[in-house]
Amino acid sequence: MAVEIEKALKYPLNFKPLFMLGMLFFIVLISLFIPSIFFSKDVLTGTASDGIFSLIILYSIFFVTTLVLLFTFFNGYMVSVSRSIVAGNNTKAPEIKDIVRIFIDGIKYEVISLVYTIVPVLFLILAVMTTYLLIAAVFRPLAEGITILMGFLYLFLLYPLFFVFHIAGAHFVRTGSVRKALNIPYIYSLVFGNIKAYTIDFFIYFIVTLVYSIAIMVLVTYPFVLVASYVAGQYIFTMFYLESTGFIAEPEKPAAPS
C-alpha cells in the first residue's frame, strides 16, 4: 500500500521544527560563506598577506567541520522522524528534543547512509566496466561512446537505490542496532520483494520533492523547503519499511458478495 501524496506533503509541515532547522541551515551557510568572499577578494587582487593562506586553511577546516556537524544534526533528526513514526505518530514531524541524542543518532545514521550509498555506486562502476570490456572486445572504436550512454542508463536505473538508506535508518530505529541496519541482503530483500510498492513510493517522493521545489521558486522558502523534502523522504520510506515488514497491517479488502 503506497503512501498518500497529501499525507507525505503535510507530514513535514510541523512549523516549529521546520522553521528551526531551516533557519539553522540558512544562518550557518551564510555565516560560513561571508568570510570566503573577503578571502577570495584578497587572493584575486593580489593583496593577500603572508598570513592570509594560514587563515584560509583554518577557515576551510572550520567550514568543513561545521557542515559535518550541521548535516549530522539533520541526519539525527531523520532518526527522530522514524522513531516517531514507529511509535505510531505518523501525522506530523516530531519536535526537536534531546540535542545530544540527535547528534549521536546522526553519526550512526551517517555510517548507515554511507554504506548504502556505496552499494549502488559499486554496482554502477561494475556495470560500466563490464559494458566497456564487452563492447571493446567486439568493436573498440565505439566502446567509449556506447559505454557513456549505457552509464547514464545504468545511473537512471540505479538512482532509486540511492535512497535505500532511509529504509535502513528505519530498521535501525526499530532494532536499535547499527549492525542489523547494515544487513544489506535483508534491506534489499524488502525493496526487491516489494518492488512495485517501492517504485510507487519513490515516484511519490519525486512528486513531493517537485512540489516543494516549485514552492522554493514561488515562495522563496529555500531553507525550509529543503529540510521539508528531506523529512518527507524519511516519512515515505519509513512507512514503506513498516508496511513491508508487516508492522503496519494493510486494510482488509471487502469480502466478495456471495
C-alpha positions in Angstrom: 0.0 0.0 0.0 1.6 3.3 -1.2 1.9 6.4 0.9 -0.7 9.1 0.1 0.8 12.1 -1.6 -1.3 14.5 0.5 -0.1 12.9 3.8 3.5 12.9 2.6 3.3 16.6 1.7 1.6 17.6 5.0 3.8 15.4 7.3 6.9 17.7 7.4 5.0 20.9 7.9 5.0 20.9 11.6 6.1 24.5 11.5 8.3 24.7 14.6 11.0 22.1 13.8 10.8 23.0 10.1 11.4 26.7 11.0 14.2 25.9 13.4 16.1 23.5 11.1 15.6 25.8 8.1 16.9 28.8 9.9 19.8 26.8 11.3 20.7 25.7 7.8 20.4 29.2 6.4 22.3 31.0 9.2 25.2 28.5 9.2 25.6 28.7 5.4 25.5 32.5 5.3 27.9 32.8 8.2 30.3 30.3 6.5 30.3 31.9 3.1 30.7 35.5 4.1 34.4 35.2 5.2 35.2 33.4 1.9 34.1 36.5 0.0 36.8 38.5 1.7 39.4 35.8 1.3 38.8 35.4 -2.4 38.9 39.1 -2.9 42.3 39.4 -1.4 43.7 36.5 -3.3 42.3 37.6 -6.7 43.5 41.2 -6.3 47.0 40.1 -5.2 46.7 41.9 -1.9 46.8 38.8 0.3 49.2 39.0 3.2 51.6 36.2 4.1 49.3 35.1 6.9 46.1 35.0 4.8 46.8 31.5 3.5 47.1 30.2 7.0 43.7 31.8 7.8 42.2 30.2 4.6 43.4 26.8 5.8 41.9 27.3 9.3 38.7 28.7 7.7 38.5 25.6 5.4 38.8 23.3 8.4 36.2 25.2 10.3 33.9 25.3 7.2 34.1 21.5 6.7 33.7 20.8 10.4 30.6 23.0 10.7 29.0 21.5 7.7 29.6 18.0 9.0 28.1 18.9 12.4 25.1 20.6 10.6 24.4 17.5 8.5 25.0 15.2 11.5 22.2 17.1 13.3 19.9 16.9 10.3 20.6 13.1 10.0 19.9 12.7 13.7 16.6 14.4 13.3 15.8 11.9 10.5 16.2 9.2 13.1 13.8 11.1 15.3 11.3 11.2 12.4 11.5 7.4 12.0 11.4 6.9 15.8 8.2 9.0 16.0 6.6 7.1 13.1 7.5 3.7 14.6 5.9 4.8 17.8 2.7 5.5 15.9 2.9 9.2 15.5 2.7 9.5 11.7 0.7 12.6 11.2 3.3 15.3 11.7 7.1 15.7 12.1 8.3 15.4 15.7 9.6 18.3 17.8 13.3 18.8 18.3 14.3 17.3 21.6 17.4 15.9 23.3 20.1 17.5 21.2 22.8 15.1 22.4 20.9 12.1 21.4 20.2 13.7 18.0 23.9 14.1 17.3 24.7 10.5 18.4 21.9 9.2 16.2 23.2 11.4 13.4 26.6 9.8 13.5 25.1 6.4 13.3 22.8 7.4 10.6 25.6 8.8 8.5 27.5 5.5 8.8 24.4 3.7 7.5 23.8 6.2 4.8 27.5 6.0 3.6 27.3 2.2 3.3 24.0 2.2 1.4 25.3 4.9 -0.9 28.5 3.0 -1.7 26.5 -0.1 -2.8 24.8 1.4 -5.9 28.0 3.2 -6.7 29.8 -0.1 -6.8 27.1 -1.6 -8.9 27.4 1.3 -11.3 31.2 1.1 -11.6 31.0 -2.7 -12.1 28.2 -2.4 -14.8 30.1 0.4 -16.7 33.4 -1.5 -16.6 31.7 -4.8 -17.8 30.0 -2.9 -20.6 33.2 -1.3 -21.8 35.1 -4.6 -21.8 32.3 -6.4 -23.7 32.0 -3.7 -26.3 35.7 -3.2 -26.6 36.2 -6.9 -27.3 33.8 -6.6 -30.3 34.2 -3.1 -31.6 36.7 -0.9 -29.8 36.2 2.4 -31.7 32.6 2.7 -30.3 33.3 1.3 -26.9 33.7 4.7 -25.1 30.7 6.4 -26.7 28.4 3.4 -26.0 29.7 2.9 -22.5 29.0 6.6 -21.7 25.4 6.2 -22.9 24.9 3.0 -21.1 26.4 4.6 -18.0 23.6 7.2 -18.0 21.1 4.4 -18.4 22.6 2.4 -15.5 22.5 5.6 -13.4 18.9 6.2 -14.2 18.0 2.6 -13.3 20.1 2.6 -10.1 19.1 6.0 -8.9 16.2 4.8 -6.7 18.6 2.6 -4.8 20.5 5.6 -3.5 17.5 6.2 -1.2 17.5 2.8 0.4 19.4 4.3 3.4 16.1 5.7 4.6 14.7 2.2 4.9 17.9 1.0 6.7 17.5 4.0 9.0 14.0 2.9 9.9 15.3 -0.6 10.6 18.0 0.9 12.9 15.3 2.7 14.8 13.1 -0.4 15.3 16.0 -2.7 16.2 18.3 -0.2 17.9 21.3 -1.8 16.2 23.5 -0.3 13.5 24.8 -3.8 12.8 21.3 -5.0 11.9 20.7 -1.9 9.9 23.7 -2.8 7.8 22.2 -6.2 7.0 22.4 -5.3 3.3 20.7 -8.5 1.9 17.8 -8.1 4.3 17.2 -4.4 3.5 17.4 -5.1 -0.2 15.1 -8.1 0.1 12.5 -5.6 1.4 13.0 -3.4 -1.7 13.1 -6.1 -4.3 10.4 -8.2 -2.6 8.1 -5.3 -2.7 9.4 -3.6 -5.9 6.0 -2.3 -7.0 5.4 -0.6 -3.7 8.9 0.8 -3.6 8.6 2.1 -7.1 5.3 3.9 -6.3 6.7 5.3 -3.1 9.8 6.6 -4.9 7.6 8.2 -7.5 5.6 9.8 -4.7 8.8 11.1 -3.2 9.8 12.5 -6.6 6.4 14.3 -6.8 6.6 15.7 -3.3 10.2 16.9 -3.9 8.9 18.5 -7.2 6.1 20.3 -5.4 8.5 21.6 -2.7 10.9 22.7 -5.5 8.1 24.8 -7.1 7.4 26.2 -3.6 11.1 27.3 -3.4 10.7 29.3 -6.6 7.3 30.8 -5.8 7.6 31.4 -2.0 11.4 31.8 -1.8 11.5 29.4 1.2 14.6 27.6 0.2 16.0 26.5 3.6 12.6 25.5 5.0 11.5 23.6 1.9 14.9 21.8 1.5 14.5 20.4 5.0 10.8 19.5 4.4 11.8 17.5 1.3 14.4 15.5 3.3 11.9 14.9 6.1 9.2 13.8 3.6 11.6 11.2 2.2 12.2 9.8 5.7 8.5 9.6 6.3 7.7 7.9 3.0 10.4 5.2 3.2 9.8 4.6 6.9 6.2 3.9 6.1 7.4 1.6 3.3 9.6 -0.2 5.8 6.8 -0.7 8.3 4.4 -2.0 5.7 6.9 -4.3 4.1 7.8 -5.9 7.4 4.2 -6.2 8.5 4.3 -3.7 11.3 1.5 -1.8 9.7 -1.3 -4.0 8.6 -2.8 -3.2 5.3 -6.6 -2.6 5.3 -8.6 -5.7 4.6 -10.3 -5.9 1.3 -14.1 -6.2 1.5 -15.4 -9.7 1.1 -16.8 -10.5 -2.3 -20.6 -10.9 -2.4 -21.6 -14.4 -2.2 
